[in-house]
């Protein structure tokens, strides 16, 4: 580089000497004397500099173009990222919509299943209620009839079972099963037979063989009682008196208890052996 600079400087000085108004021929630095060799024209590196400058300009242009391209590519790349994000969001939304659509039929089926189950439950409950209600009513009637039958059997057993020793208390014992006028009638009957039976030492034993509730209507009921009655006395020399009797008892409920307010004899069959 110093060598080129020296050549260029000498060429410049020579050019100044040739131009009018340049350096004076008589000047010490610019005078040409005999014996001196005229300076040869020196090639400068201007073309090279121009070429280099052109190359540098081209490089700058290329670099600017490259930078622009890079900027464009960067810009395009930056634009592609939002597009990719938008596509991803669209895909996610589409997937969510598909999931929602897929979930809707399942939700509807679940609601329908629950509704059907509830309807079946209500229907089964109604059917069970309709079936159980008569069953419970029948059971209640059965329980009531059993209570009536027991009361009727106990009443007949008490009324027609006695000995000479407890004949005086028979009316009081029977009063636990009787009511109204029938109680008074039975007491009068017992008072009439007590002296004779006590004198004859009559023992009467009644066994219930069967009971049936003929009817039940609210607080009123009718029961039929079948009995075998055996009577013994020393006057008959130990020969028992056998009778088959059936009674119809008209009963009424009072204060939670079933009481007999009337009684009639249905059948009376004397099976006493005749000697």
Secondary structure as GFF3:
##gff-version 3
##sequence-region A 1 275
A	DSSP	alpha_helix	2	18	.	.	.	ID=ss1
A	DSSP	alpha_helix	46	159	.	.	.	ID=ss2
A	DSSP	three_ten_helix	167	169	.	.	.	ID=ss3
A	DSSP	alpha_helix	170	174	.	.	.	ID=ss4
A	DSSP	alpha_helix	180	200	.	.	.	ID=ss5
A	DSSP	beta_strand	203	217	.	.	.	ID=ss6
A	DSSP	beta_strand	220	232	.	.	.	ID=ss7
A	DSSP	three_ten_helix	234	236	.	.	.	ID=ss8
A	DSSP	beta_strand	241	254	.	.	.	ID=ss9
A	DSSP	beta_strand	257	270	.	.	.	ID=ss10
###
